[in-house]
């Protein structure tokens, strides 16, 4: 194994960084939750409210590490352009990894690390956005999936700037806007765009008689409704979110039904569609939350819809997609290893725990337990894929 192998391909570097960030970020969050409940001694205070910091790190450092790794790999392929060189993508990885390490060190007492981490994260994001933007401009045709992903990254960049603006003295609205832009403007559109392009393609390759269904009108409608949801949230019109979320529930349920193979499928494909089932479940919770608020003026489900989205949908598909890319790009068989199955099944349990925690008498205990469950679910999986990224391809090919 050698660290120099990390820069042989974008996914190696960025997935390794993402996997490391995944555990470090959740370790700190687990300790903070346990400390807040009094289960362990107090830990150092955070530069800003810890819940906001947790949301920022997960939305703008952890998940984007994987996203940039995937997009830096597939953009040239989608658009028929030359593959990127290591000097292109190494600055992206350095910014995201260094940014998170500095921010987490600030939670351990290094006060200057917070601003250092923010500027490093901004530098990494800027490098990635410029790099992918050049790819979009260099294409002679129009690959709408690439443009959709880039549009989401642009919204995410605005969210990153909003968070920095808040830290530099802006109003609390800017951190609120940053959190909403990260989830609804950045992560969700990218996940749905990749699912729209890749899931039917994967199924058609292994399921006999499968007919891919990828209407661009579906993707356009989803984008319009997500922007409507985002606008309603930013204006605090929670009682009317159902106007956007009810159609999103119907569209997500419809796509799941159309995409789901009717024949036997391998595990590596099945986990994609099982994870995708969290999408209509999430919008159902959002609809119930909004209608309940309209009728009673109370948030009956708390943050349950958000965590169904983040843990159930984002977490499940993270395991499914990263495992698939890792197996294929390391020269290994396209199948689910045992540790990947463990991570995937465990994250379903963790998602249910975290959603249910909003309704439990001792909510903080269940929040801490689900955070610890996240660590338990991902640790063996991260250990395996980390070793793969540090090792040569199993088939002896470059990359």
C-alpha positions as CSV (number, residue, x, y, z in Angstrom):
1,X,0.0,0.0,0.0
2,X,1.2,3.5,-0.8
3,X,-0.2,7.0,-0.2
4,X,1.0,8.0,-3.7
5,X,-1.7,5.8,-5.2
6,X,-4.3,8.2,-3.9
7,X,-3.6,10.7,-6.7
8,X,-3.7,8.1,-9.5
9,X,-7.4,8.8,-10.1
10,X,-9.9,11.4,-8.8
11,X,-12.2,8.9,-7.1
12,X,-9.3,7.4,-5.2
13,X,-8.3,10.7,-3.6
14,X,-11.7,12.2,-3.0
15,X,-13.4,9.0,-1.8
16,X,-10.5,8.4,0.6
17,X,-10.9,11.9,1.9
18,X,-14.7,11.5,2.1
19,X,-14.4,8.3,4.0
20,X,-12.0,9.7,6.5
21,X,-14.2,12.8,6.9
22,X,-17.2,10.6,7.3
23,X,-15.8,9.0,10.5
24,X,-14.1,12.0,11.9
25,X,-17.1,14.3,11.6
26,X,-19.5,11.7,13.2
27,X,-17.1,10.9,15.9
28,X,-17.0,14.5,17.0
29,X,-20.8,14.8,16.7
30,X,-21.4,11.6,18.7
31,X,-19.1,12.9,21.5
32,X,-20.9,16.2,21.5
33,X,-24.4,14.6,21.7
34,X,-23.2,12.3,24.5
35,X,-21.6,15.2,26.3
36,X,-24.7,17.4,26.0
37,X,-26.8,14.6,27.6
38,X,-24.3,14.2,30.4
39,X,-23.3,10.7,29.5
40,X,-19.6,11.7,29.2
41,X,-17.6,14.6,30.5
42,X,-18.0,18.0,28.8
43,X,-16.0,18.6,25.6
44,X,-14.7,22.0,24.4
45,X,-17.3,24.5,23.2
46,X,-17.6,25.0,19.5
47,X,-17.0,28.3,17.7
48,X,-20.7,28.5,16.7
49,X,-23.7,26.4,17.7
50,X,-22.7,22.8,17.4
51,X,-25.9,21.8,15.4
52,X,-25.1,24.3,12.8
53,X,-21.5,23.2,12.6
54,X,-22.6,19.6,12.2
55,X,-24.9,20.5,9.4
56,X,-22.2,22.5,7.6
57,X,-19.5,19.8,7.9
58,X,-21.8,17.1,6.6
59,X,-23.3,19.1,3.8
60,X,-20.2,21.0,2.5
61,X,-17.3,18.8,3.4
62,X,-18.2,15.1,3.9
63,X,-20.8,14.4,1.2
64,X,-19.1,16.8,-1.3
65,X,-15.9,14.9,-1.0
66,X,-17.6,11.9,-2.5
67,X,-19.6,14.1,-5.0
68,X,-16.5,15.8,-6.4
69,X,-14.7,12.5,-6.6
70,X,-17.6,11.0,-8.7
71,X,-18.1,14.1,-10.9
72,X,-14.4,14.6,-11.6
73,X,-14.4,11.0,-12.8
74,X,-17.6,11.0,-14.9
75,X,-17.8,14.5,-16.3
76,X,-15.1,13.8,-19.0
77,X,-16.8,10.5,-19.8
78,X,-20.3,11.9,-20.0
79,X,-19.0,14.7,-22.3
80,X,-16.4,12.9,-24.3
81,X,-13.5,15.0,-23.0
82,X,-9.9,13.9,-21.9
83,X,-9.6,12.6,-18.4
84,X,-8.4,15.0,-15.8
85,X,-4.8,15.0,-14.5
86,X,-3.8,14.7,-10.9
87,X,-2.7,18.4,-10.8
88,X,-6.3,19.3,-11.6
89,X,-8.0,17.5,-8.8
90,X,-5.4,17.4,-6.0
91,X,-6.1,21.0,-4.9
92,X,-9.8,20.1,-4.5
93,X,-8.9,17.2,-2.2
94,X,-6.4,19.3,-0.3
95,X,-8.9,22.0,0.4
96,X,-11.7,19.7,1.5
97,X,-9.5,17.5,3.7
98,X,-7.5,20.3,5.2
99,X,-10.6,22.3,5.8
100,X,-12.4,19.7,7.7
101,X,-9.3,18.8,9.8
102,X,-8.8,22.4,10.8
103,X,-12.4,22.9,11.6
104,X,-12.5,19.7,13.8
105,X,-9.3,20.8,15.5
106,X,-11.1,24.1,16.3
107,X,-13.6,22.0,18.3
108,X,-10.7,20.6,20.3
109,X,-9.4,24.0,21.3
110,X,-7.5,25.4,18.3
111,X,-9.5,28.6,17.9
112,X,-7.7,29.8,14.7
113,X,-8.5,26.5,13.1
114,X,-12.1,27.4,12.4
115,X,-11.3,30.3,10.0
116,X,-8.4,28.4,8.6
117,X,-10.7,25.5,7.8
118,X,-13.4,27.7,6.3
119,X,-10.9,29.4,3.9
120,X,-9.4,26.0,2.9
121,X,-12.9,24.6,2.3
122,X,-13.7,27.6,0.1
123,X,-10.4,27.2,-1.8
124,X,-11.1,23.5,-2.4
125,X,-14.7,24.2,-3.5
126,X,-13.5,27.0,-5.8
127,X,-11.0,24.7,-7.5
128,X,-13.6,22.0,-8.0
129,X,-16.2,24.4,-9.4
130,X,-13.8,26.0,-11.8
131,X,-12.5,22.7,-13.0
132,X,-16.0,21.2,-13.6
133,X,-17.2,24.5,-15.1
134,X,-14.5,24.4,-17.7
135,X,-15.6,20.9,-18.6
136,X,-19.1,22.1,-19.2
137,X,-17.9,25.0,-21.3
138,X,-15.5,22.8,-23.3
139,X,-18.3,20.4,-24.4
140,X,-19.5,20.8,-27.9
141,X,-23.0,19.4,-27.2
142,X,-25.3,19.6,-24.2
143,X,-25.1,16.9,-21.5
144,X,-28.1,18.0,-19.3
145,X,-27.1,15.7,-16.5
146,X,-23.7,17.4,-16.2
147,X,-25.4,20.8,-16.4
148,X,-27.9,19.8,-13.7
149,X,-25.1,18.6,-11.4
150,X,-23.1,21.8,-12.0
151,X,-26.2,24.0,-11.3
152,X,-26.5,22.2,-7.9
153,X,-22.8,22.7,-7.2
154,X,-23.3,26.4,-7.9
155,X,-26.2,26.6,-5.4
156,X,-24.0,24.8,-2.9
157,X,-21.2,27.3,-3.5
158,X,-23.7,30.1,-2.6
159,X,-24.6,28.2,0.5
160,X,-20.9,27.9,1.5
161,X,-20.5,31.7,1.0
162,X,-23.6,32.3,3.1
163,X,-22.2,30.3,5.9
164,X,-18.9,32.2,5.8
165,X,-20.9,35.4,5.6
166,X,-22.6,34.4,8.9
167,X,-19.4,33.6,10.6
168,X,-18.0,37.0,9.6
169,X,-20.8,38.7,11.3
170,X,-23.9,38.2,9.2
171,X,-27.4,37.6,10.6
172,X,-28.5,34.1,11.6
173,X,-30.6,34.0,8.4
174,X,-27.4,33.3,6.4
175,X,-26.6,30.1,8.4
176,X,-30.2,29.1,8.0
177,X,-30.0,29.7,4.2
178,X,-26.7,27.8,4.1
179,X,-28.3,24.7,5.7
180,X,-31.3,24.8,3.3
181,X,-29.2,25.4,0.2
182,X,-26.9,22.5,1.2
183,X,-29.7,20.0,1.5
184,X,-32.3,21.0,-1.0
185,X,-30.2,23.0,-3.5
186,X,-26.9,21.0,-3.5
187,X,-27.2,17.4,-2.3
188,X,-30.7,16.4,-3.3
189,X,-30.6,17.6,-6.9
190,X,-27.2,15.9,-7.5
191,X,-28.4,12.6,-6.0
192,X,-31.5,12.6,-8.1
193,X,-29.7,13.6,-11.3
194,X,-27.2,10.8,-10.9
195,X,-30.0,8.4,-10.1
196,X,-31.9,9.5,-13.2
197,X,-28.9,9.0,-15.5
198,X,-27.2,5.9,-13.9
199,X,-29.8,3.7,-12.2
200,X,-31.8,2.7,-15.3
201,X,-28.4,2.3,-17.1
202,X,-27.1,-0.1,-14.5
203,X,-30.4,-2.1,-14.4
204,X,-30.4,-2.4,-18.2
205,X,-26.9,-3.9,-18.2
206,X,-27.8,-6.9,-15.8
207,X,-31.6,-7.4,-15.9
208,X,-32.9,-9.1,-19.0
209,X,-35.7,-7.2,-20.8
210,X,-35.3,-4.1,-18.6
211,X,-36.3,-0.9,-20.5
212,X,-34.6,2.3,-19.2
213,X,-36.9,5.1,-18.4
214,X,-35.2,8.5,-18.2
215,X,-37.5,11.4,-19.4
216,X,-35.8,14.8,-19.1
217,X,-39.2,16.3,-18.2
218,X,-39.2,14.4,-14.9
219,X,-35.8,15.9,-14.0
220,X,-37.0,19.4,-15.0
221,X,-40.1,19.0,-12.9
222,X,-38.2,17.8,-9.9
223,X,-35.8,20.8,-10.2
224,X,-38.8,23.3,-10.3
225,X,-40.4,21.7,-7.3
226,X,-37.2,21.6,-5.3
227,X,-36.6,25.3,-6.0
228,X,-40.2,25.9,-4.9
229,X,-39.6,24.0,-1.7
230,X,-36.4,25.9,-1.1
231,X,-38.1,29.2,-1.6
232,X,-40.9,28.3,0.8
233,X,-38.4,27.2,3.5
234,X,-36.3,30.4,3.1
235,X,-39.5,32.5,3.6
236,X,-40.5,30.3,6.5
237,X,-43.8,29.3,4.8
238,X,-43.8,25.9,6.4
239,X,-47.6,25.5,6.3
240,X,-47.4,25.6,2.5
241,X,-44.4,23.3,1.9
242,X,-46.9,20.5,1.0
243,X,-47.7,22.4,-2.2
244,X,-44.2,21.5,-3.5
245,X,-43.7,18.3,-1.5
246,X,-46.9,16.5,-2.4
247,X,-46.0,16.6,-6.2
248,X,-42.5,15.6,-5.2
249,X,-43.9,12.6,-3.3
250,X,-45.9,11.6,-6.4
251,X,-42.9,12.1,-8.8
252,X,-40.5,10.2,-6.5
253,X,-42.9,7.3,-6.1
254,X,-43.6,7.2,-9.8
255,X,-39.9,7.1,-10.7
256,X,-39.3,4.4,-8.1
257,X,-42.0,2.3,-9.6
258,X,-40.8,2.9,-13.2
259,X,-37.1,2.2,-12.4
260,X,-37.5,-0.8,-10.1
261,X,-36.7,-4.0,-12.1
262,X,-39.4,-6.6,-12.2
263,X,-36.9,-9.5,-12.4
264,X,-34.3,-10.9,-10.1
265,X,-31.4,-8.5,-9.7
266,X,-27.9,-8.7,-8.1
267,X,-27.3,-7.2,-4.6
268,X,-25.2,-4.3,-5.9
269,X,-28.2,-3.2,-8.0
270,X,-30.9,-3.9,-5.4
271,X,-29.3,-1.6,-2.8
272,X,-29.6,1.3,-5.2
273,X,-33.4,0.9,-5.5
274,X,-33.9,0.1,-1.8
275,X,-32.0,3.3,-0.9
276,X,-34.1,5.1,-3.5
277,X,-37.2,4.1,-1.6
278,X,-36.2,6.6,1.1
279,X,-37.0,9.4,-1.4
280,X,-40.8,9.1,-1.4
281,X,-40.6,8.2,2.4
282,X,-38.9,11.5,3.0
283,X,-41.4,13.6,1.0
284,X,-44.3,11.8,2.8
285,X,-42.8,12.9,6.1
286,X,-42.4,16.5,4.8
287,X,-46.1,16.5,3.6
288,X,-47.3,15.2,7.0
289,X,-45.1,17.8,8.7
290,X,-46.4,20.7,6.6
291,X,-50.1,19.8,6.8
292,X,-49.7,19.2,10.5
293,X,-48.2,22.7,10.9
294,X,-50.9,24.2,8.8
295,X,-53.6,22.7,11.0
296,X,-52.0,23.0,14.5
297,X,-49.1,25.4,14.2
298,X,-46.7,22.7,15.6
299,X,-43.8,20.8,14.0
300,X,-45.1,17.4,15.0
301,X,-42.2,15.5,13.5
302,X,-39.3,17.8,14.3
303,X,-36.3,17.0,12.2
304,X,-37.5,13.6,11.2
305,X,-38.0,14.4,7.5
306,X,-34.5,15.9,7.3
307,X,-32.9,12.8,8.8
308,X,-34.9,10.5,6.7
309,X,-33.3,12.4,3.8
310,X,-29.8,12.5,5.1
311,X,-29.4,9.2,6.8
312,X,-31.9,7.1,4.9
313,X,-31.6,8.5,1.4
314,X,-28.1,10.1,1.2
315,X,-26.5,7.5,3.6
316,X,-28.0,4.4,1.8
317,X,-27.1,5.6,-1.7
318,X,-23.6,6.7,-0.5
319,X,-22.8,3.1,0.5
320,X,-24.4,1.7,-2.7
321,X,-22.8,4.0,-5.2
322,X,-19.3,4.3,-3.6
323,X,-19.2,0.5,-3.3
324,X,-20.1,0.1,-6.9
325,X,-17.5,2.7,-8.1
326,X,-14.9,1.2,-5.8
327,X,-15.4,-2.4,-6.9
328,X,-15.5,-1.5,-10.6
329,X,-12.6,1.0,-10.7
330,X,-10.3,-1.3,-8.6
331,X,-10.7,-4.3,-10.9
332,X,-12.8,-6.2,-8.5
333,X,-16.1,-8.1,-9.2
334,X,-19.3,-6.0,-9.3
335,X,-20.8,-7.4,-6.2
336,X,-21.7,-6.3,-2.6
337,X,-18.9,-7.4,-0.2
338,X,-20.0,-8.5,3.3
339,X,-18.9,-5.2,5.0
340,X,-20.9,-3.2,2.4
341,X,-24.0,-5.3,3.2
342,X,-23.4,-4.7,6.9
343,X,-23.0,-1.0,6.4
344,X,-26.1,-0.8,4.2
345,X,-28.4,-2.8,6.5
346,X,-27.1,-1.0,9.6
347,X,-27.7,2.4,8.1
348,X,-31.4,1.4,7.5
349,X,-31.6,0.7,11.2
350,X,-29.9,4.0,12.1
351,X,-32.2,6.0,9.9
352,X,-35.3,4.5,11.5
353,X,-33.8,5.2,15.0
354,X,-33.0,8.8,14.1
355,X,-36.4,9.5,12.6
356,X,-38.1,7.8,15.6
357,X,-35.9,9.8,18.0
358,X,-38.0,12.9,17.3
359,X,-41.0,11.2,19.0
360,X,-39.1,9.5,21.9
361,X,-39.3,10.8,25.5
362,X,-35.5,10.9,25.8
363,X,-34.8,12.2,22.3
364,X,-31.2,13.2,23.0
365,X,-30.3,9.6,24.0
366,X,-31.7,8.2,20.8
367,X,-29.9,10.9,18.8
368,X,-26.6,10.0,20.4
369,X,-27.4,6.3,19.9
370,X,-28.1,6.8,16.2
371,X,-24.9,8.8,15.8
372,X,-22.9,6.0,17.4
373,X,-24.8,3.5,15.2
374,X,-23.6,5.5,12.2
375,X,-20.0,5.0,13.3
376,X,-20.5,1.3,13.9
377,X,-22.2,0.9,10.5
378,X,-19.5,2.7,8.5
379,X,-16.2,1.8,10.3
380,X,-15.7,-1.7,8.7
381,X,-16.8,-0.4,5.3
382,X,-14.5,2.6,5.5
383,X,-11.6,0.5,6.6
384,X,-12.0,-1.8,3.6
385,X,-12.4,0.9,0.9
386,X,-9.5,2.9,2.4
387,X,-7.2,-0.1,1.9
388,X,-8.4,-0.4,-1.6
389,X,-7.6,3.2,-2.5
390,X,-4.0,2.7,-1.1
391,X,-3.5,-0.4,-3.1
392,X,-3.0,-1.2,-6.9
393,X,-5.9,-2.4,-9.0
394,X,-6.7,-6.1,-8.5
395,X,-6.5,-6.6,-12.3
396,X,-3.2,-4.9,-12.7
397,X,-4.6,-2.0,-14.9
398,X,-3.6,1.6,-14.3
399,X,-6.0,3.9,-12.4
